[in-house]
Amino acid sequence: MEEIQKTDKVFAFAEGEVLLVDKPITWTSFDVVGKLRNTMKPLKLKVGHAGTLDPLASGLLIVCTGKLTKQIDSFQAEDKEYTGTITLGATTPSYDLETEIDQTFDISGITKEQIYAAAKSFEGDIEQYPPAHSAVQIDGERAYEKARRGEEVALKIRQVTIQKFEIEKIELPLVYFKIKCSKGTYIRSIAHDFGKALNNGSHLSSLRRTMSGDFHVDKAWNLEELIAAIRAQKAETTQTV
């Protein structure tokens, strides 16, 4: 199967396309799917994505159309790779920048050696709790909806696998990382737990998905360019009818 890239290939949405999209920050994964579905109108198609990215994260989002939506589960099951930054010395309720800092810590005693050792301790099979501000379903409602109302959120622990947790650069309070992990891993939870491993606090301050399975963000469409390409094909098709 060949994913659609920046080529002159004609889209065959009904038969099924795998569209690699570089999701912009602040867009939800649902926003991207909805925008593409509306751009494809008047075609009435199934359109879905293979793995949610948080609004404050950017990077690779796999979008499937038509008959290929049946393969979403298999795409979603693939390992993922992310790059990003963890900010030490402060925590937030959402484990990222969606919410305000609720506690601060002194990081003056943290050494580079401790940071490298903490990252290494996460590699392998680990257990983590999803963030309270997550899309996990609780009694038919998203966890983040309860959390935003100030309700207590009890989430079940889950096992995930971290194949690689590399520290790429340290500029305290920022720690730059690359992580390769299994399906269902919450990088926000890793960022939060990373602070605990250092007897401190931390939160995720940036995140970018670079790979999912064999797909890489380097071959993904800029969203606006993809929308323009779809509209150009529609206009050309209309003129030739």
Secondary structure as UniProt FT lines:
FT   TURN            13..15
FT   STRAND          18..23
FT   TURN            25..26
FT   HELIX           29..40
FT   TURN            41..42
FT   STRAND          47..49
FT   TURN            55..56
FT   STRAND          58..65
FT   HELIX           66..71
FT   HELIX           72..76
FT   STRAND          80..88
FT   STRAND          90..91
FT   TURN            93..94
FT   TURN            97..98
FT   STRAND          103..104
FT   TURN            108..109
FT   HELIX           112..121
FT   STRAND          124..128
FT   STRAND          137..138
FT   TURN            139..140
FT   STRAND          141..142
FT   HELIX           143..148
FT   TURN            149..150
FT   STRAND          158..171
FT   TURN            172..173
FT   STRAND          174..181
FT   TURN            183..184
FT   HELIX           187..197
FT   TURN            198..199
FT   STRAND          202..212
FT   TURN            213..214
FT   STRAND          215..216
FT   HELIX           217..219
FT   STRAND          221..222
FT   HELIX           223..240
//
